[in-house]
């Protein structure tokens, strides 16, 4: 009598648990011995081996400790090119990297890497051919055969566990997919991004699996919450060689610190992906300067590379060098003599280094991911294109609606031109399904998007989001009443168990004023150079760009700070609104509310 599916899968999972518990101390011992040998010999090969063994130990320890026992079953009929048909029945423990091992059931469980070609069937079971890696071939007993096989048919099933019990199996992208995403969204937002490969839908998986030979760049466009960051990182992890080195670039330090801890879960370990803010890159080139890690609030003057080059040349002829040359060139173009440097200076500083022929202050990358790509200037892209050359591959993730007044990028074509990319080398992808932002808040933000970008494509928030989205817009007579409203909202949210809260003021001066008004010791006042630690935070939008919170509260949404005639102010509001995963509140003084509130409130 054939056993029910759940019992079969339970046997597989129990075997994996027994193996992992026995394997943990063995890996720890191997890692300790490798480190001792490296300390004794102190040569590069020994240290590389020690690092590899340590990573293997920590990955399995993390997998067991997290209780993230989520795997899939791949069943199908394959055929060697010109050879015989054979059956495959594998369990792939996803989103971790280790090795394969035999199970007592007589089957195999692939616990090597969700990035392996054979495991790639999880994302794209419709593939008709596979080129197997060495470990894939060993697992199938095909060490001496051709690496290329034909996929005759393939079925991928999710296996769901609660605790240590298998509760059901279901087709990929079915009920388990939705339930797992819904469960994640029901949990509190974290101060670090938790990249989950199991929240990828069919469209996202198609992007990740695309292997067009001429593709040098992929542009991932779409509203906040559609998984651009996840897809960008996963695209590189799957598409590029696992030993390739690359750069993950962000516009701010806060976003850098938010993303960095999550990347190893997608195969982008610290040894492979250098995660920098654009200011980090400028500091590496110009270690003598003091550069504030903040977004410039004044609109960029949008001078091009030719104008900056001419300004640099004039100052060089007059004998100026280094920072003196830059400050004088900037003064000639912008008419400012101040020595204060901010992110508005990053593009010109990068271009100055490229113009001078300064070497890149890091290993030349084979790939570059730019998160919030619309927030970098065209000048920065021109400089990177000059340094990295045509061999690098790009993944650009962003949303033009969130570009703000500080960006010189008006369209994706601006970036393509700056990177010297031809149309045939670029794939443009619109991500339409919003998983993070609940329907009511998504629709509210989408009205702003339509007002500013009427040609923008449609998007939606998934109907099964655990929260419909709570929205409160209130006009108050004075700042004293606004303070009382803030206190009441914080108390209400805390009573509901909401702890990840962003209170956003229009500018840095107002942040300090509200810090003095509220005098709440539990509030983190987010200032330049600091990372979000979790809980309630008071900041400007610029410091939380790219982050997410369960509740977002916007203060002083006035006509003066968010004028209705200015599309840039609508973009700022849009970006702030889409930080919310559950609830949104907007407060404005009744005598001068922003005209954009009329668009938001329909």
Helices and strands as residue ranges (DSSP letters): H 5-41, H 44-66, E 71-80, E 85-93, E 101-102, E 108-110, G 119-122, E 129-131, H 134-139, E 148-162, E 165-171, H 175-186, G 197-199, H 202-209, E 217-222, H 228-239, E 246-250, H 253-260, G 263-266, E 273-277, H 278-285, H 305-317, H 322-334, G 343-345, H 346-356, E 367-371, G 373-375, H 378-388, E 393-398, G 400-402, H 412-418, G 423-425, E 426-431, E 433-434, H 439-452, E 460-461, E 470-476, H 479-495, E 501-505, H 508-518, E 524-525, E 536-540, G 541-543, E 549-554, H 567-577, E 580-589, H 596-600
